[in-house]
Amino acid sequence: MNLQFVSEMQPRERYLHGSALIMYNISKLQKEVISCPEADLPNNIHDRLNELFEIKAKWTVEEITPYIM
């Protein structure tokens, strides 16, 4: 396997909706893919939103939609 190719791969956010988030890691100065499967979140909308906002303080409508629909 060509490891250089793997390290240069750029995930497309639209393929990750409801499964993972792309977040910027300030300490590493790079983007990271964080696993966040919709199925692992609480069913209660209040608890779900609390957990989502613990993961990330600010969301776009496009980012949060798979988690609240």
VENVENDA-V281924 format. One line per field, one symbol per residue. ss: DSSP state (@ for helix, = for strand, . for the rest). psi: psi as a letter, one per 20 degrees, with the letter a starting at -180 (. if undefined). burial: I if it has 16 or more other C-alpha atoms within 10 Angstrom, else O. Layout:
ss: ???
psi: ???
burial: ???
This chain:
ss: ..@@@@@.....@@@@...======....======..@@@....@@@@@@@@@@@.....@@@@@@@@.
psi: pohggghipoqphhiipihrqoqpohhilrqqpppmphhiqqhphghghgggihgphpqrghghghii.
burial: OOOOOOOOOOOOOOOIIIIIIIOOOOOOOOOOIOOIOIOOOOOOOOOIIOOIOOOOOOOOOOIIOOIOO
